[in-house]
Amino acid sequence: MLRNVLRRTFYVLVCLYAAGTIFGGIYLGWIALHPGRRPLNAQYEQLAAADARTENAELRDVEITARDGVTLRAWFIQPAQPNGGTVILLHGVSDNRLGVYGYGRWLVANHYSVLLPDSRAHGVSGGEIATYGLLETDIHRWASWLVQNAHPSCIFGLGESMGAAQLLQSLPAEPRFCAAVAESPFSSFREVAYARFGRPFHTGPWLGKTFFRPTIAAGFLYVRLRYGMNMEDASPEHAVETTHIPVLLIHGLDDINIPPYHSARILAHNPTNSVLWNVPGAVHTGAHQTAPQEFEHKVLSWFPVRGF
């Protein structure tokens, strides 16, 4: 009798685990590609315009068409005395250009021009799904817009979180970058999925790699079958292997969103052209808040503009 009860209980648990794996994977795959949009309202647009007037800078609304027909939108801000360098600023997931606008204002004050795009499916850019760097041609098209319209002596990139991962994945096919700074990037989408599953239980990636591994596999399969995207290819650590562009990696040691070992993994794939700055006490994308002077010194040193 007890054996039959245990057997039935075991079968029920197996069925529940299988159902949870399949439907949980589908749900998580859908959520990952459909992050919430943070609106860009008129109040912030007016604030940016006022900041530009204060700095005697020019602010322009610009847009381009991506390879698949999606309209991507951005601000381009040029200081009164540009030094020839232009920085593309890339924000994190579920955010928009305002998430990195503070960096833009600081860089303009230091005579850099800045381009602040809304990533696809974010802000006021078009697109139904986020692609986490799998459509890094978006960044190539922004670089082409800069070459054609701003004629920079150097194009630099600064991204945080998702934007950092997108930036790193664009480097092998985008030689026009002179240097890149990536704060809190994930090393691969699979690895960050492992870490996210373990975060509520404080297990690191271990739980994601074991108990929840089938759920992650189900989510990857759903995204591939439904949207034709292979999330295995979202891998900054592999992307940097072939680039000769100098990369400054920045990671807070108290980052529990994307743990600091992600940047260490990226560094290990290209130690020749990459440098890692681990910031004690900094949380996710919190290096500037924790160590503002050192952050600014390191970034400006990483973005040299000759002859200015």
C-alpha positions as YAML, in Angstrom:
chain: A
units: angstrom
residues:
- id: 1
  name: MET
  ca: [0.00, 0.00, 0.00]
- id: 2
  name: LEU
  ca: [2.70, 2.47, 1.01]
- id: 3
  name: ARG
  ca: [4.72, 1.48, -2.06]
- id: 4
  name: ASN
  ca: [1.78, 2.29, -4.35]
- id: 5
  name: VAL
  ca: [1.30, 5.67, -2.69]
- id: 6
  name: LEU
  ca: [4.98, 6.49, -3.10]
- id: 7
  name: ARG
  ca: [4.90, 5.37, -6.72]
- id: 8
  name: ARG
  ca: [1.87, 7.52, -7.51]
- id: 9
  name: THR
  ca: [3.42, 10.46, -5.69]
- id: 10
  name: PHE
  ca: [6.60, 10.03, -7.70]
- id: 11
  name: TYR
  ca: [4.67, 9.94, -11.00]
- id: 12
  name: VAL
  ca: [2.73, 13.05, -10.03]
- id: 13
  name: LEU
  ca: [5.91, 14.91, -9.15]
- id: 14
  name: VAL
  ca: [7.54, 13.87, -12.42]
- id: 15
  name: CYS
  ca: [4.51, 15.08, -14.38]
- id: 16
  name: LEU
  ca: [4.46, 18.37, -12.51]
- id: 17
  name: TYR
  ca: [8.19, 18.87, -13.10]
- id: 18
  name: ALA
  ca: [7.80, 18.12, -16.82]
- id: 19
  name: ALA
  ca: [4.82, 20.47, -17.17]
- id: 20
  name: GLY
  ca: [6.57, 23.19, -15.19]
- id: 21
  name: THR
  ca: [9.69, 22.77, -17.32]
- id: 22
  name: ILE
  ca: [7.82, 23.14, -20.62]
- id: 23
  name: PHE
  ca: [5.38, 25.90, -19.73]
- id: 24
  name: GLY
  ca: [7.88, 27.69, -17.49]
- id: 25
  name: GLY
  ca: [10.43, 27.70, -20.30]
- id: 26
  name: ILE
  ca: [7.90, 29.08, -22.79]
- id: 27
  name: TYR
  ca: [6.82, 31.81, -20.37]
- id: 28
  name: LEU
  ca: [10.36, 32.84, -19.50]
- id: 29
  name: GLY
  ca: [11.40, 32.82, -23.15]
- id: 30
  name: TRP
  ca: [8.49, 35.11, -24.00]
- id: 31
  name: ILE
  ca: [9.21, 37.44, -21.08]
- id: 32
  name: ALA
  ca: [12.89, 37.72, -22.02]
- id: 33
  name: LEU
  ca: [12.05, 38.91, -25.54]
- id: 34
  name: HIS
  ca: [9.25, 41.25, -24.45]
- id: 35
  name: PRO
  ca: [10.70, 43.50, -21.72]
- id: 36
  name: GLY
  ca: [8.56, 46.35, -20.51]
- id: 37
  name: ARG
  ca: [9.04, 49.67, -22.28]
- id: 38
  name: ARG
  ca: [10.07, 52.75, -20.35]
- id: 39
  name: PRO
  ca: [8.35, 55.68, -22.06]
- id: 40
  name: LEU
  ca: [10.25, 58.74, -23.21]
- id: 41
  name: ASN
  ca: [7.91, 61.52, -22.19]
- id: 42
  name: ALA
  ca: [7.90, 65.18, -23.18]
- id: 43
  name: GLN
  ca: [9.17, 66.33, -19.78]
- id: 44
  name: TYR
  ca: [12.49, 64.56, -20.24]
- id: 45
  name: GLU
  ca: [12.80, 65.70, -23.84]
- id: 46
  name: GLN
  ca: [12.39, 69.30, -22.67]
- id: 47
  name: LEU
  ca: [14.96, 68.72, -19.93]
- id: 48
  name: ALA
  ca: [17.49, 67.37, -22.44]
- id: 49
  name: ALA
  ca: [16.86, 70.34, -24.74]
- id: 50
  name: ALA
  ca: [17.38, 72.73, -21.83]
- id: 51
  name: ASP
  ca: [20.62, 70.98, -20.85]
- id: 52
  name: ALA
  ca: [21.85, 71.29, -24.43]
- id: 53
  name: ARG
  ca: [21.12, 75.03, -24.48]
- id: 54
  name: THR
  ca: [22.97, 75.46, -21.18]
- id: 55
  name: GLU
  ca: [26.05, 73.76, -22.67]
- id: 56
  name: ASN
  ca: [25.65, 75.62, -26.01]
- id: 57
  name: ALA
  ca: [25.29, 72.17, -27.55]
- id: 58
  name: GLU
  ca: [23.08, 71.04, -30.42]
- id: 59
  name: LEU
  ca: [20.53, 68.29, -29.76]
- id: 60
  name: ARG
  ca: [18.96, 66.50, -32.71]
- id: 61
  name: ASP
  ca: [16.30, 63.82, -32.97]
- id: 62
  name: VAL
  ca: [17.57, 61.24, -35.44]
- id: 63
  name: GLU
  ca: [16.28, 57.94, -36.77]
- id: 64
  name: ILE
  ca: [17.48, 55.14, -39.00]
- id: 65
  name: THR
  ca: [15.93, 52.07, -40.56]
- id: 66
  name: ALA
  ca: [17.30, 48.72, -39.44]
- id: 67
  name: ARG
  ca: [17.99, 45.86, -41.84]
- id: 68
  name: ASP
  ca: [14.59, 44.31, -41.13]
- id: 69
  name: GLY
  ca: [12.70, 47.59, -41.62]
- id: 70
  name: VAL
  ca: [12.39, 48.54, -37.93]
- id: 71
  name: THR
  ca: [12.70, 52.26, -37.18]
- id: 72
  name: LEU
  ca: [15.32, 53.06, -34.54]
- id: 73
  name: ARG
  ca: [15.43, 56.46, -32.85]
- id: 74
  name: ALA
  ca: [18.03, 58.40, -30.89]
- id: 75
  name: TRP
  ca: [19.32, 61.76, -29.74]
- id: 76
  name: PHE
  ca: [22.54, 63.11, -31.19]
- id: 77
  name: ILE
  ca: [24.18, 65.82, -29.08]
- id: 78
  name: GLN
  ca: [27.15, 67.81, -30.34]
- id: 79
  name: PRO
  ca: [29.03, 70.22, -28.06]
- id: 80
  name: ALA
  ca: [29.92, 73.75, -29.08]
- id: 81
  name: GLN
  ca: [33.60, 72.78, -29.29]
- id: 82
  name: PRO
  ca: [33.68, 69.11, -30.30]
- id: 83
  name: ASN
  ca: [36.95, 67.25, -29.91]
- id: 84
  name: GLY
  ca: [36.25, 64.92, -32.82]
- id: 85
  name: GLY
  ca: [35.32, 61.91, -30.71]
- id: 86
  name: THR
  ca: [31.78, 60.52, -30.67]
- id: 87
  name: VAL
  ca: [30.46, 58.03, -28.10]
- id: 88
  name: ILE
  ca: [27.56, 55.67, -28.74]
- id: 89
  name: LEU
  ca: [25.80, 55.12, -25.41]
- id: 90
  name: LEU
  ca: [23.80, 51.89, -25.01]
- id: 91
  name: HIS
  ca: [21.31, 51.34, -22.19]
- id: 92
  name: GLY
  ca: [20.14, 48.26, -20.32]
- id: 93
  name: VAL
  ca: [17.08, 46.06, -20.69]
- id: 94
  name: SER
  ca: [13.63, 47.59, -20.02]
- id: 95
  name: ASP
  ca: [15.24, 51.04, -20.06]
- id: 96
  name: ASN
  ca: [15.72, 53.73, -22.69]
- id: 97
  name: ARG
  ca: [18.28, 56.41, -23.60]
- id: 98
  name: LEU
  ca: [17.57, 58.22, -20.34]
- id: 99
  name: GLY
  ca: [19.29, 55.40, -18.46]
- id: 100
  name: VAL
  ca: [22.64, 56.56, -19.87]
- id: 101
  name: TYR
  ca: [21.76, 60.22, -20.37]
- id: 102
  name: GLY
  ca: [23.84, 61.24, -17.34]
- id: 103
  name: TYR
  ca: [26.91, 59.83, -19.08]
- id: 104
  name: GLY
  ca: [25.94, 61.74, -22.20]
- id: 105
  name: ARG
  ca: [25.70, 65.05, -20.38]
- id: 106
  name: TRP
  ca: [29.10, 64.44, -18.73]
- id: 107
  name: LEU
  ca: [30.76, 63.48, -22.02]
- id: 108
  name: VAL
  ca: [29.34, 66.52, -23.83]
- id: 109
  name: ALA
  ca: [30.80, 68.71, -21.06]
- id: 110
  name: ASN
  ca: [34.13, 67.06, -21.94]
- id: 111
  name: HIS
  ca: [33.70, 67.96, -25.62]
- id: 112
  name: TYR
  ca: [32.61, 64.55, -26.93]
- id: 113
  name: SER
  ca: [29.62, 64.24, -29.22]
- id: 114
  name: VAL
  ca: [27.20, 61.54, -28.09]
- id: 115
  name: LEU
  ca: [24.60, 59.35, -29.73]
- id: 116
  name: LEU
  ca: [21.92, 57.97, -27.40]
- id: 117
  name: PRO
  ca: [19.79, 55.37, -29.19]
- id: 118
  name: ASP
  ca: [16.78, 53.56, -27.83]
- id: 119
  name: SER
  ca: [17.43, 49.87, -28.45]
- id: 120
  name: ARG
  ca: [14.84, 48.02, -30.54]
- id: 121
  name: ALA
  ca: [11.68, 47.22, -28.55]
- id: 122
  name: HIS
  ca: [12.71, 49.93, -26.07]
- id: 123
  name: GLY
  ca: [11.81, 53.58, -25.63]
- id: 124
  name: VAL
  ca: [10.42, 55.04, -28.85]
- id: 125
  name: SER
  ca: [12.32, 52.73, -31.20]
- id: 126
  name: GLY
  ca: [10.34, 50.18, -33.16]
- id: 127
  name: GLY
  ca: [10.52, 46.42, -32.92]
- id: 128
  name: GLU
  ca: [8.42, 43.86, -31.11]
- id: 129
  name: ILE
  ca: [11.18, 41.86, -29.43]
- id: 130
  name: ALA
  ca: [14.50, 42.51, -27.72]
- id: 131
  name: THR
  ca: [17.37, 40.63, -29.37]
- id: 132
  name: TYR
  ca: [20.25, 40.99, -26.84]
- id: 133
  name: GLY
  ca: [22.89, 41.65, -29.47]
- id: 134
  name: LEU
  ca: [21.77, 39.05, -32.01]
- id: 135
  name: LEU
  ca: [20.94, 41.94, -34.34]
- id: 136
  name: GLU
  ca: [24.15, 43.82, -33.71]
- id: 137
  name: THR
  ca: [23.75, 45.26, -37.23]
- id: 138
  name: ASP
  ca: [21.66, 47.93, -35.47]
- id: 139
  name: ILE
  ca: [24.90, 49.26, -33.97]
- id: 140
  name: HIS
  ca: [26.67, 49.04, -37.35]
- id: 141
  name: ARG
  ca: [23.94, 51.20, -38.88]
- id: 142
  name: TRP
  ca: [24.26, 53.77, -36.15]
- id: 143
  name: ALA
  ca: [28.02, 53.84, -36.74]
- id: 144
  name: SER
  ca: [27.40, 54.37, -40.45]
- id: 145
  name: TRP
  ca: [25.01, 57.23, -39.66]
- id: 146
  name: LEU
  ca: [27.74, 58.87, -37.58]
- id: 147
  name: VAL
  ca: [30.34, 58.48, -40.31]
- id: 148
  name: GLN
  ca: [28.00, 60.00, -42.90]
- id: 149
  name: ASN
  ca: [26.56, 62.81, -40.78]
- id: 150
  name: ALA
  ca: [29.01, 63.66, -37.97]
- id: 151
  name: HIS
  ca: [32.39, 62.69, -39.52]
- id: 152
  name: PRO
  ca: [34.02, 61.75, -36.18]
- id: 153
  name: SER
  ca: [37.75, 61.21, -35.90]
- id: 154
  name: CYS
  ca: [36.98, 58.29, -33.56]
- id: 155
  name: ILE
  ca: [33.85, 56.37, -32.61]
- id: 156
  name: PHE
  ca: [33.75, 54.99, -29.08]
- id: 157
  name: GLY
  ca: [31.18, 52.79, -27.40]
- id: 158
  name: LEU
  ca: [29.94, 52.76, -23.82]
- id: 159
  name: GLY
  ca: [27.23, 50.33, -22.79]
- id: 160
  name: GLU
  ca: [25.79, 49.01, -19.57]
- id: 161
  name: SER
  ca: [24.21, 45.61, -18.87]
- id: 162
  name: MET
  ca: [22.31, 44.57, -22.03]
- id: 163
  name: GLY
  ca: [23.83, 47.53, -23.88]
- id: 164
  name: ALA
  ca: [27.31, 46.39, -22.84]
- id: 165
  name: ALA
  ca: [26.61, 42.91, -24.20]
- id: 166
  name: GLN
  ca: [25.28, 44.35, -27.45]
- id: 167
  name: LEU
  ca: [28.36, 46.53, -27.80]
- id: 168
  name: LEU
  ca: [30.77, 43.63, -27.28]
- id: 169
  name: GLN
  ca: [28.92, 41.45, -29.77]
- id: 170
  name: SER
  ca: [29.17, 44.17, -32.43]
- id: 171
  name: LEU
  ca: [32.97, 44.51, -32.21]
- id: 172
  name: PRO
  ca: [34.14, 41.64, -34.48]
- id: 173
  name: ALA
  ca: [32.30, 43.09, -37.48]
- id: 174
  name: GLU
  ca: [32.63, 46.79, -36.57]
- id: 175
  name: PRO
  ca: [36.25, 47.97, -36.96]
- id: 176
  name: ARG
  ca: [35.25, 51.64, -36.82]
- id: 177
  name: PHE
  ca: [35.20, 51.61, -33.01]
- id: 178
  name: CYS
  ca: [38.42, 52.99, -31.56]
- id: 179
  name: ALA
  ca: [37.68, 51.67, -28.06]
- id: 180
  name: ALA
  ca: [34.81, 50.29, -26.00]
- id: 181
  name: VAL
  ca: [33.72, 50.35, -22.35]
- id: 182
  name: ALA
  ca: [31.33, 47.65, -21.13]
- id: 183
  name: GLU
  ca: [29.86, 47.86, -17.64]
- id: 184
  name: SER
  ca: [28.13, 44.84, -16.09]
- id: 185
  name: PRO
  ca: [27.88, 42.76, -19.30]
- id: 186
  name: PHE
  ca: [26.73, 39.16, -19.34]
- id: 187
  name: SER
  ca: [29.22, 36.65, -20.71]
- id: 188
  name: SER
  ca: [26.55, 34.64, -22.53]
- id: 189
  name: PHE
  ca: [22.77, 34.55, -22.44]
- id: 190
  name: ARG
  ca: [22.85, 30.96, -21.24]
- id: 191
  name: GLU
  ca: [25.21, 31.78, -18.38]
- id: 192
  name: VAL
  ca: [23.13, 34.75, -17.24]
- id: 193
  name: ALA
  ca: [20.02, 32.55, -17.35]
- id: 194
  name: TYR
  ca: [21.77, 30.13, -15.00]
- id: 195
  name: ALA
  ca: [22.62, 32.98, -12.64]
- id: 196
  name: ARG
  ca: [19.08, 34.42, -12.69]
- id: 197
  name: PHE
  ca: [17.53, 31.11, -11.64]
- id: 198
  name: GLY
  ca: [19.94, 30.80, -8.75]
- id: 199
  name: ARG
  ca: [19.62, 34.38, -7.50]
- id: 200
  name: PRO
  ca: [16.46, 33.96, -5.34]
- id: 201
  name: PHE
  ca: [18.06, 30.97, -3.64]
- id: 202
  name: HIS
  ca: [21.58, 32.48, -3.31]
- id: 203
  name: THR
  ca: [23.09, 29.46, -5.07]
- id: 204
  name: GLY
  ca: [24.89, 31.28, -7.88]
- id: 205
  name: PRO
  ca: [24.55, 29.57, -11.27]
- id: 206
  name: TRP
  ca: [24.56, 26.05, -9.76]
- id: 207
  name: LEU
  ca: [20.77, 25.66, -9.46]
- id: 208
  name: GLY
  ca: [20.22, 26.94, -12.98]
- id: 209
  name: LYS
  ca: [22.77, 24.48, -14.33]
- id: 210
  name: THR
  ca: [21.12, 21.53, -12.58]
- id: 211
  name: PHE
  ca: [17.47, 21.55, -11.47]
- id: 212
  name: PHE
  ca: [16.35, 24.35, -13.82]
- id: 213
  name: ARG
  ca: [18.55, 23.41, -16.77]
- id: 214
  name: PRO
  ca: [15.66, 21.70, -18.65]
- id: 215
  name: THR
  ca: [13.51, 24.82, -18.17]
- id: 216
  name: ILE
  ca: [16.22, 26.98, -19.72]
- id: 217
  name: ALA
  ca: [16.59, 24.51, -22.58]
- id: 218
  name: ALA
  ca: [12.81, 24.62, -23.14]
- id: 219
  name: GLY
  ca: [12.92, 28.44, -23.23]
- id: 220
  name: PHE
  ca: [15.79, 28.46, -25.73]
- id: 221
  name: LEU
  ca: [13.95, 25.95, -27.93]
- id: 222
  name: TYR
  ca: [10.72, 27.98, -27.80]
- id: 223
  name: VAL
  ca: [12.52, 31.19, -28.83]
- id: 224
  name: ARG
  ca: [14.25, 29.39, -31.69]
- id: 225
  name: LEU
  ca: [11.08, 27.76, -33.01]
- id: 226
  name: ARG
  ca: [8.78, 30.77, -32.47]
- id: 227
  name: TYR
  ca: [11.11, 33.64, -33.40]
- id: 228
  name: GLY
  ca: [13.96, 32.00, -35.31]
- id: 229
  name: MET
  ca: [16.56, 33.28, -32.83]
- id: 230
  name: ASN
  ca: [19.32, 31.10, -31.42]
- id: 231
  name: MET
  ca: [20.03, 32.52, -27.97]
- id: 232
  name: GLU
  ca: [23.18, 30.41, -27.81]
- id: 233
  name: ASP
  ca: [24.67, 32.96, -30.21]
- id: 234
  name: ALA
  ca: [24.15, 35.79, -27.70]
- id: 235
  name: SER
  ca: [27.66, 35.39, -26.33]
- id: 236
  name: PRO
  ca: [29.90, 38.43, -25.71]
- id: 237
  name: GLU
  ca: [32.66, 36.17, -24.39]
- id: 238
  name: HIS
  ca: [32.98, 34.47, -27.77]
- id: 239
  name: ALA
  ca: [32.47, 37.70, -29.71]
- id: 240
  name: VAL
  ca: [35.52, 39.38, -28.17]
- id: 241
  name: GLU
  ca: [37.85, 36.55, -29.10]
- id: 242
  name: THR
  ca: [38.55, 37.97, -32.56]
- id: 243
  name: THR
  ca: [38.50, 41.70, -31.89]
- id: 244
  name: HIS
  ca: [41.57, 43.92, -31.64]
- id: 245
  name: ILE
  ca: [39.56, 46.87, -30.31]
- id: 246
  name: PRO
  ca: [40.59, 47.83, -26.75]
- id: 247
  name: VAL
  ca: [37.85, 46.86, -24.27]
- id: 248
  name: LEU
  ca: [37.54, 48.18, -20.72]
- id: 249
  name: LEU
  ca: [35.31, 45.90, -18.66]
- id: 250
  name: ILE
  ca: [33.77, 47.37, -15.49]
- id: 251
  name: HIS
  ca: [31.95, 45.28, -12.93]
- id: 252
  name: GLY
  ca: [30.72, 45.92, -9.41]
- id: 253
  name: LEU
  ca: [31.75, 43.24, -6.95]
- id: 254
  name: ASP
  ca: [28.34, 43.52, -5.24]
- id: 255
  name: ASP
  ca: [26.42, 42.96, -8.48]
- id: 256
  name: ILE
  ca: [23.83, 40.24, -7.85]
- id: 257
  name: ASN
  ca: [21.93, 40.90, -11.08]
- id: 258
  name: ILE
  ca: [24.81, 39.88, -13.36]
- id: 259
  name: PRO
  ca: [27.55, 38.56, -11.05]
- id: 260
  name: PRO
  ca: [31.10, 39.83, -11.61]
- id: 261
  name: TYR
  ca: [32.40, 36.47, -12.82]
- id: 262
  name: HIS
  ca: [30.72, 37.26, -16.15]
- id: 263
  name: SER
  ca: [33.26, 39.99, -16.91]
- id: 264
  name: ALA
  ca: [36.06, 37.71, -15.73]
- id: 265
  name: ARG
  ca: [34.93, 35.11, -18.28]
- id: 266
  name: ILE
  ca: [34.91, 37.75, -21.03]
- id: 267
  name: LEU
  ca: [38.40, 38.89, -20.05]
- id: 268
  name: ALA
  ca: [39.67, 35.32, -20.22]
- id: 269
  name: HIS
  ca: [38.58, 35.10, -23.87]
- id: 270
  name: ASN
  ca: [40.68, 38.11, -24.89]
- id: 271
  name: PRO
  ca: [43.22, 39.09, -22.21]
- id: 272
  name: THR
  ca: [45.41, 40.80, -24.80]
- id: 273
  name: ASN
  ca: [42.97, 43.56, -25.72]
- id: 274
  name: SER
  ca: [40.79, 43.68, -22.59]
- id: 275
  name: VAL
  ca: [41.20, 45.15, -19.11]
- id: 276
  name: LEU
  ca: [38.89, 44.46, -16.16]
- id: 277
  name: TRP
  ca: [38.21, 46.94, -13.38]
- id: 278
  name: ASN
  ca: [36.36, 45.31, -10.48]
- id: 279
  name: VAL
  ca: [34.72, 47.93, -8.27]
- id: 280
  name: PRO
  ca: [34.37, 47.03, -4.56]
- id: 281
  name: GLY
  ca: [30.98, 47.95, -3.12]
- id: 282
  name: ALA
  ca: [29.36, 48.65, -6.50]
- id: 283
  name: VAL
  ca: [26.05, 47.04, -7.44]
- id: 284
  name: HIS
  ca: [24.74, 46.41, -10.95]
- id: 285
  name: THR
  ca: [25.86, 49.30, -13.24]
- id: 286
  name: GLY
  ca: [26.77, 51.21, -10.06]
- id: 287
  name: ALA
  ca: [30.48, 51.88, -10.61]
- id: 288
  name: HIS
  ca: [30.07, 55.61, -11.23]
- id: 289
  name: GLN
  ca: [27.92, 56.05, -8.16]
- id: 290
  name: THR
  ca: [30.45, 54.18, -6.01]
- id: 291
  name: ALA
  ca: [33.68, 55.62, -7.44]
- id: 292
  name: PRO
  ca: [32.78, 58.61, -9.65]
- id: 293
  name: GLN
  ca: [36.22, 60.20, -9.97]
- id: 294
  name: GLU
  ca: [37.99, 56.95, -10.78]
- id: 295
  name: PHE
  ca: [35.23, 55.98, -13.20]
- id: 296
  name: GLU
  ca: [35.47, 59.26, -15.09]
- id: 297
  name: HIS
  ca: [39.26, 59.16, -15.18]
- id: 298
  name: LYS
  ca: [39.34, 55.60, -16.51]
- id: 299
  name: VAL
  ca: [36.71, 56.19, -19.19]
- id: 300
  name: LEU
  ca: [38.20, 59.45, -20.46]
- id: 301
  name: SER
  ca: [41.64, 57.83, -20.55]
- id: 302
  name: TRP
  ca: [40.14, 54.94, -22.53]
- id: 303
  name: PHE
  ca: [38.63, 57.36, -25.07]
- id: 304
  name: PRO
  ca: [41.67, 59.39, -26.21]
- id: 305
  name: VAL
  ca: [41.18, 61.98, -28.94]
- id: 306
  name: ARG
  ca: [44.35, 63.11, -30.64]
- id: 307
  name: GLY
  ca: [45.09, 66.72, -31.37]
- id: 308
  name: PHE
  ca: [42.62, 68.26, -28.95]
...
